[in-house]
Amino acid sequence: MNNHYIASTERLILRHFHILDAEAMHQVFCDPEVMRFSDGVQTKEWVQGWLHTCLERYYQTWGFGPYAVVESKSWDVIGYCGLFYFPDVNGHPEVEIGYRLRRSAWGHGYATEAASAVRTFAFTTLGIQRLIAIIDPSNAPSIQVAKKIGMQYETEVMLESYTHPDHIYANERR
Ligand SMILES: CC(C)(COP(=O)(O)OP(=O)(O)OC[C@H]1O[C@@H](n2cnc3c(N)ncnc32)[C@H](O)[C@@H]1OP(=O)(O)O)[C@@H](O)C(=O)NCCC(=O)NCCS
């Protein structure tokens, strides 16, 4: 295992992204249903830029980032699950756990399996003390994933350029 490996679960492998993941991630970011609670569908060029940001900024500057979720039986990259640094959430710096999978992978418990592994990695390997999830209150599947990995509703946050407050779910390291 090299240092780009994060974790494996019963059905998934989590690893750093590389630039060859562009096609697989375009399948995630070009689907309007997948992007419904986000900024809308993205182009292939945007996905290339996002991957470069993972490699050149997130992993190197923060020491963490979004990780590729690989289905072990097919070796397909089915989306991301990972960690994002937010310098100011209601006046505090926070680390968010976020997840996004291609639609054909939904409904199999994959997001819960990936998020649970990333949560353990954040608390035990990275020594992060607290994780949040920032979720649109209408995004029932995402809320369910957050709750299933032990996060609890804490408060609201009005992020810049948003039209309504998101909900913050949080979990502290024990
Ligand atoms: C959120 C997302 C990652 C979940 O992926 P997934 O692999 O299908 O998630 P899981 O199967 O692990 O769990 C989903 C849970 O939501 C539940 N769920 C699904 N649709 C639901 C709905 N409309 N209302 C209530 N619960 C719902 C499922 O039943 C499941 O819970 P259960 O295991 O207790 O039955 C996926 O839907 C996605 O990529 N959505 C678009 C991107 C996104 O919104 N990301 C989160 C941004 S905060």
The ligand as an ORCA input file, in Angstrom:
! r2SCAN-3c Opt
* xyz 0 1
  C     -26.213     11.279     -0.387
  C     -25.668     10.082     -1.165
  C     -24.143     10.133     -1.173
  C     -26.149      8.799     -0.479
  O     -25.568      7.681     -1.146
  P     -26.080      6.169     -0.897
  O     -24.931      5.252     -1.166
  O     -27.325      5.935     -1.663
  O     -26.378      6.219      0.655
  P     -26.672      4.962      1.616
  O     -27.280      3.853      0.797
  O     -25.441      4.652      2.406
  O     -27.740      5.576      2.626
  C     -28.791      6.376      2.162
  C     -29.861      6.403      3.241
  O     -30.831      7.388      2.886
  C     -32.096      6.777      2.827
  N     -32.871      7.481      1.815
  C     -32.706      7.441      0.476
  N     -33.607      8.236     -0.116
  C     -34.354      8.779      0.885
  C     -35.456      9.680      0.925
  N     -35.941     10.205     -0.186
  N     -35.953     10.021      2.142
  C     -35.444      9.502      3.278
  N     -34.385      8.656      3.303
  C     -33.868      8.294      2.114
  C     -31.826      5.324      2.478
  O     -32.915      4.518      2.821
  C     -30.599      5.076      3.343
  O     -30.923      4.910      4.690
  P     -31.129      3.447      5.367
  O     -29.882      2.664      5.092
  O     -31.318      3.743      6.818
  O     -32.307      2.851      4.694
  C     -26.186     10.061     -2.642
  O     -27.586     10.126     -2.604
  C     -25.634     11.220     -3.454
  O     -24.549     11.151     -4.017
  N     -26.441     12.301     -3.557
  C     -26.058     13.475     -4.343
  C     -24.921     14.250     -3.735
  C     -25.258     14.767     -2.371
  O     -26.363     15.280     -2.157
  N     -24.300     14.636     -1.462
  C     -24.445     15.141     -0.114
  C     -24.217     16.610     -0.072
  S     -24.419     17.189      1.610
*
